[in-house]
């Protein structure tokens, strides 16, 4: 029998694993696997292609469908270049806050899910659970939600009964979020033709042509912002799809037309539009620009490489997840967010999903990231009430 630990004690372990997305998460997975095993719970690993990372899922309770999945990601964003007042990988309590990388986003929720395991196991042994509790922990959420789809497909293909409800525990201050925007991103490579800048018309500047595509993105933002939002989009802030370029580099010298220009172009798409539509718009603009570039030199080109694609979470009419989360939290207000989560990936595979977890998204990715202890306590109450619901 395992040793019962509080959510805060478990969080201390989890924060201690420096699971930055570019590094392995296997030490954390080892810890979770051993913790679950100590309570008699079997778990399944789903490794990534090179085996340096893994997702993990587990099932507690009767071997039937209709249960509840507690979904979280194990990776965190880097701390490099950030000014922290304490070691980001040591959970530090100060002024009723728990500081540490991932304490808010989203190891706090993972700790709550693991702390609920002994409660679920005890009820199952007493034959009181009428529906199962499932835990699903992914990797690489922070770099585009690339780990969850493989995990979810593995869950569905390998005999784990499909739950009726998924709670994705991203930080929402324990409010019930029923919708979020989709996200899609591309690495853009503009290939020009070098000449001396004094002979500008004979060359193709990758930087200047890249700027045309960025200007197109700016024009789309201006058009979208000036257009009255649809009823669904109006629930979001901002109430429209947004286009963004976060990084750009290119060129070799001030007097040479740039041979190469590289930048990222991403979209956050409201739920009544689709990433596919915006990808088609982007490719149409690229085709037009590229034709003009090739008219000057045939080697000029624009290449798009998709970096990530995350489906949105569409509000469900009478959704089971929403009903359950509202009962557990008492929150009956309407909440949607503009950041992306793994919720849409569960939803597109047939699950009813909400986003609900401890902490404020404003703290995510920040130096001195923290989780209010009061939020952790609210999460503990949420989990206790959830286990009671699984008995009904």
C-alpha positions, -999 to +999 in steps of 0.1 A: +000+000+000+013+034-009+021+062+014-006+089+013+007+123+003-009+157+001-013+174-032+014+199-021+038+171-012+033+156-046+037+190-063+070+193-046+082+161-063+068+171-097+083+206-097+117+190-089+117+173-123+130+198-148+107+186-176+114+215-200+099+205-234+133+202-251+144+176-225+132+142-213+103+138-189+111+101-181+122+107-145+088+123-138+070+094-156+091+069-135+079+087-104+042+087-114+044+051-125+059+040-092+034+061-072+005+046-090+019+011-086+023+016-049-015+020-048-021-011-069-028+009-101-014-003-134-004+023-159+005+023-196+034+043-211+033+057-246+068+066-256+076+091-283+095+081-315+130+083-300+120+070-266+133+100-246+098+111-236+066+093-227+029+098-220+012+078-193-024+068-186-041+047-160-076+034-151-091+031-116-124+015-110-148-008-128-139-019-163-167+000-180-171+031-201-186+064-189-159+075-165-139+107-160-105+115-174-082+139-155-059+152-182-026+171-177+007+177-195+041+170-179+063+194-198+071+230-188+085+260-207+122+270-203+135+293-175+165+305-195+168+342-195+142+347-168+150+364-135+138+341-107+140+349-069+143+312-061+153+280-077+126+274-103+128+236-099+124+237-061+089+243-048+091+274-026+063+285-003+060+322+004+031+345+013+005+317+007+019+310-027+038+280-041+066+292-065+082+269-091+082+263-128+051+244-136+034+250-103+006+267-121+010+254-156+001+227-149+018+204-124-006+217-097-035+199-114-014+168-120-006+168-083-043+170-074-051+142-098-024+119-082-035+129-047-070+117-056-058+082-065-059+068-029-095+081-025-105+064-058-087+032-049-103+030-015-138+035-030-131+009-057-119-017-032-151-010-012-170-016-045-185+018-043-173+033-076-199+030-103-178+048-128-140+047-133-115+075-128-088+077-155-056+097-155-039+108-188-005+127-187+010+139-220+043+154-231+051+182-255+020+203-249+041+234-247+055+230-282+022+225-300+002+198-282+020+171-302+021+144-275-016+141-266-031+128-299-008+097-298-017+091-262-054+094-268-054+072-298-034+046-278-060+048-250-088+041-275-071+014-295-058-007-265-089-015-246-093+012-221-130+019-217-139+053-232-148+079-206-178+101-211-160+132-196-126+148-198-114+175-175-083+192-188-067+209-158-051+240-174-051+270-150-086+286-150-089+297-114-112+266-111-137+282-134-154+260-160-141+269-195-162+254-223-144+268-254-111+279-267-095+290-300-077+267-323-041+272-332-020+266-362+016+277-370+040+276-399+077+281-403+081+303-434+112+302-455+115+329-482+143+321-506+155+351-526+182+358-552+213+377-542+226+407-560+243+439-549+217+462-534+225+489-560+211+464-586+179+458-566+155+452-595+176+423-607+175+405-574+149+391-551+152+402-515+139+374-492+135+400-464+115+424-484+093+397-499+088+382-464+077+416-453+050+415-479+036+383-464+039+399-429+020+430-442-007+406-455-010+392-419-012+428-405-039+436-431-059+405-420-057+415-384-070+450-392-098+436-413-108+411-387-107+436-359-130+460-379-155+433-387-184+428-363-179+394-345-202+365-349-221+355-317-196+326-310-166+348-316-180+376-294-175+354-264-137+355-268-111+382-262-101+393-287-133+384-305-117+374-338-090+352-353-055+367-349-023+363-370+011+367-354+048+367-362+069+362-332+104+357-347+122+367-379+157+365-392+174+368-425+200+385-448+238+386-448+248+423-453+233+457-456+242+459-493+231+425-505+196+415-514+188+389-488+190+353-500+170+339-471+144+350-446+129+329-419+099+336-396+071+319-378+035+327-387+007+315-364-030+318-362-054+316-332-087+308-348-122+313-333-143+281-331-167+290-360-138+293-384-113+265-391-075+264-393-079+247-427-096+278-441-068+300-428-042+277-442-059+279-476-059+317-474-022+317-465-012+294-493-032+314-518-013+346-508+020+327-509+012+315-544+005+350-556+037+364-541+059+335-552+047+340-588+059+376-588+092+365-573+098+338-598+091+363-626+124+379-615+143+348-609+131+311-611+150+300-580+130+323-557+104+305-536+084+305-504+082+273-484+057+267-456+063+240-430+036+234-405+049+235-370+018+228-349-019+224-353-043+224-324-081+221-328-103+245-309-127+235-281-163+241-292-189+247-265-211+217-263-249+219-260-258+201-227-223+187-225-217+160-199-184+175-189-198+209-185-227+196-163-203+177-141-177+205-137-204+230-128-218+207-102-183+203-087-174+239-087-207+258-084-196+279-113-225+287-136-210+316-156-198+314-192-160+312-197-140+308-229-102+315-234-080+324-264-051+301-255-051+265-269-051+233-249-054+196-255-091+197-249-100+200-286-079+169-293-100+149-269-132+165-282-125+156-318-121+119-307-156+118-292-151+129-256-171+156-238-146+181-225-141+211-204-110+230-191-109+235-154-079+237-131-061+256-103-042+288-109-042+319-131-031+317-167-014+351-162+013+333-141+020+307-168+054+309-184+064+338-162+095+342-140+085+334-104+055+314-116+033+306-086+001+288-076-020+303-048-023+277-020-060+286-018-063+274-054-047+241-045-072+237-016-101+244-040-087+218-062-086+193-034-122+199-026-130+195-063-113+161-064-130+149-032-164+158-046-155+142-080-148+109-063-182+112-045-199+117-079-182+086-092-200+066-065-235+077-077 
